[in-house]
């Protein structure tokens, strides 16, 4: 009986190790959903733009768009979510254009026309390349650069904000960490899961001193509302939380006009009322 129990335990441990190894290798496909083909350009949406090519610190060519706003002194650096590419962000780009901002939106490595394959460290390098472009080539002061991250892009934006003197940080429909997301999405499985990526937004926020605006919907079916609340709790003041309406991908549209009004106030230096 003892031998059977020992053999059973060994079989279980080996099976767990194999399962964990397989999931570890599969995590990139489970997290990143890049599309290569650009479906449109800002010109198709009636917006002026310039093609931008960046170079990451590890030598990859990255593609993006710079949307100028004549007379504007501030610029928004836009980090999108884990799926698609920059050509799927027309609604958001139109909103920030109406709000009177220059905008730089980039595709991470492996997305759109950017070289390479996505991984956590690589996305952070891509964000740093975009910051250098705005501050060194475009001549923006750090305090005039606002960082915006939606969903996975929130983790990228928060990490960058912990490293640079940005003027403000906007986090929309994002999560406190990859581990926290796994605990809520897969309560039992996550206890034994070897995580390949951290995307630890909450820890990054401890080193962020600029104003922070967090937006999240209770109806978000992908990123649990509790994770948005945890992001807000982790941020240093001054900070504000705005409750959206609707689902993960469409909440910012369904929450108009309050959504745009909250952004306008934050951009102007006024924290939205709770």
VENZI-V82573 format. One record per backbone hydrogen bond with DSSP energy under -1.0 kcal/mol. CO is the residue of the C=O (numbers start at 1). NH is the residue of the N-H. E is the energy in kcal/mol with one decimal. If there is no record, write none. Layout:
co: [CO | CO]
nh: [NH | NH]
e: [E | E]
This chain:
co: [1 | 2 | 3 | 4 | 5 | 6 | 7 | 8 | 9 | 10 | 11 | 12 | 13 | 14 | 15 | 16 | 17 | 18 | 19 | 20 | 21 | 22 | 23 | 26 | 27 | 28 | 33 | 35 | 41 | 42 | 42 | 43 | 50 | 52 | 54 | 56 | 60 | 61 | 62 | 63 | 64 | 65 | 66 | 67 | 69 | 74 | 75 | 76 | 77 | 78 | 79 | 82 | 84 | 85 | 86 | 89 | 90 | 91 | 92 | 93 | 94 | 95 | 96 | 97 | 102 | 103 | 104 | 105 | 108 | 111 | 119 | 120 | 121 | 122 | 123 | 124 | 125 | 126 | 127 | 128 | 129 | 130 | 131 | 132 | 133 | 133 | 134 | 141 | 142 | 144 | 145 | 146 | 147 | 148 | 149 | 150 | 151 | 152 | 153 | 154 | 155 | 156 | 157 | 158 | 160 | 160 | 164 | 168 | 169 | 170 | 171 | 172 | 176 | 177 | 178 | 179 | 180 | 181 | 182 | 186 | 188 | 189 | 198 | 199 | 200 | 201 | 203 | 204 | 205 | 211 | 212 | 213 | 214 | 215 | 216 | 217 | 224 | 224 | 225 | 226 | 227 | 228 | 229 | 230 | 231 | 238 | 240 | 242 | 247 | 250 | 251 | 253 | 255 | 257 | 258 | 259 | 260 | 261 | 262 | 263 | 264 | 265 | 266]
nh: [5 | 6 | 7 | 8 | 9 | 10 | 11 | 12 | 13 | 14 | 15 | 16 | 17 | 18 | 19 | 20 | 21 | 22 | 23 | 24 | 25 | 26 | 27 | 30 | 31 | 32 | 84 | 112 | 44 | 45 | 47 | 46 | 66 | 64 | 62 | 59 | 56 | 115 | 54 | 107 | 52 | 105 | 50 | 103 | 72 | 102 | 146 | 104 | 148 | 106 | 150 | 33 | 35 | 88 | 89 | 93 | 94 | 95 | 96 | 97 | 98 | 99 | 101 | 100 | 76 | 67 | 78 | 65 | 111 | 114 | 123 | 124 | 125 | 126 | 127 | 128 | 129 | 130 | 131 | 132 | 133 | 134 | 135 | 136 | 137 | 138 | 140 | 144 | 145 | 75 | 167 | 77 | 170 | 79 | 172 | 153 | 154 | 156 | 157 | 158 | 159 | 160 | 161 | 162 | 163 | 164 | 166 | 147 | 213 | 149 | 215 | 151 | 202 | 181 | 182 | 183 | 184 | 185 | 186 | 190 | 191 | 192 | 178 | 201 | 204 | 205 | 206 | 207 | 208 | 169 | 240 | 171 | 242 | 173 | 244 | 220 | 227 | 228 | 229 | 230 | 231 | 232 | 233 | 234 | 235 | 212 | 214 | 216 | 251 | 254 | 255 | 256 | 259 | 261 | 262 | 263 | 264 | 265 | 266 | 267 | 268 | 270 | 269]
e: [-2.2 | -2.5 | -2.9 | -2.4 | -2.3 | -2.6 | -2.6 | -2.3 | -2.7 | -2.7 | -2.5 | -2.5 | -2.4 | -2.6 | -2.6 | -2.7 | -2.5 | -2.5 | -2.5 | -2.4 | -2.0 | -1.7 | -1.3 | -1.4 | -1.5 | -2.6 | -2.0 | -2.5 | -1.5 | -1.2 | -2.7 | -1.4 | -2.5 | -2.2 | -2.5 | -2.1 | -2.5 | -2.9 | -2.7 | -2.6 | -2.6 | -2.3 | -2.1 | -2.1 | -2.5 | -2.1 | -2.9 | -2.7 | -2.7 | -1.1 | -2.0 | -3.1 | -1.7 | -1.9 | -1.3 | -2.3 | -2.3 | -1.8 | -2.4 | -1.8 | -2.2 | -1.6 | -1.8 | -1.7 | -2.8 | -3.3 | -2.9 | -2.5 | -2.3 | -2.4 | -2.4 | -1.8 | -1.8 | -2.3 | -2.1 | -2.0 | -2.1 | -1.9 | -2.1 | -2.5 | -2.1 | -2.0 | -2.5 | -2.9 | -1.1 | -2.0 | -2.6 | -1.9 | -1.8 | -2.4 | -2.6 | -3.2 | -3.2 | -2.6 | -2.7 | -2.2 | -1.8 | -1.3 | -2.8 | -2.6 | -2.0 | -2.1 | -2.5 | -1.4 | -1.8 | -1.4 | -1.5 | -2.7 | -2.7 | -2.5 | -2.7 | -2.7 | -2.7 | -2.1 | -2.3 | -2.2 | -1.6 | -2.8 | -2.9 | -2.8 | -1.0 | -1.3 | -2.7 | -1.5 | -1.9 | -2.2 | -1.0 | -1.8 | -1.5 | -2.2 | -1.8 | -3.1 | -2.8 | -3.1 | -2.7 | -1.6 | -1.5 | -1.0 | -2.1 | -1.9 | -2.0 | -2.1 | -2.4 | -1.7 | -1.1 | -1.9 | -2.6 | -1.9 | -1.6 | -2.5 | -1.5 | -1.4 | -2.0 | -2.2 | -2.4 | -2.0 | -2.5 | -2.1 | -2.1 | -2.7 | -1.8 | -3.4 | -1.3]
